[in-house]
Amino acid sequence: MTHDTPPGSARPDHTARDLRIAVGRLARQIRRLYGVADSASDLTFTELAVLSRLHRRGPSTSAELADSEQITPQAIGTTLGALARRDLIAREPDPRDGRKIVSRLTEAGLRAHDDRTQAVTERLERALGDALDDRERRLLAEALPLLERVADRL
């Protein structure tokens, strides 16, 4: 909040700007952590995002993945090819529509996803412990559903 906003109130324009800046910075830091959490796996951020999406939503077509990750069909094709070559995903005919191909996580893909996610979560837990006291952590936890609702409206 800025100095021209009365205490106890929040102007949507200021809150939106401040939220954009704070969440953007947090997202960049988390993205950076994903890039360094396990450099031995050599997974790109997009590859990790696809593994995460497959983990959360199950088998998906390349069109669904490209749309959800907001990348081109060519880029998702390259990403899926790289993941398949490393046996992190398997590609097979869609059981509902054999003309389509779906990608799903393999055991190795699930392990890669879980290992990276755990490493980043542990770093975030340490940061929360270092930066916030118990009351502040509770406030942040209470705000999470609000952030989800805002994300659903974007």
Order of alpha helices (4+ residues) and beta strands (2+ residues): alpha-alpha-beta-alpha-alpha-beta-beta-alpha-alpha
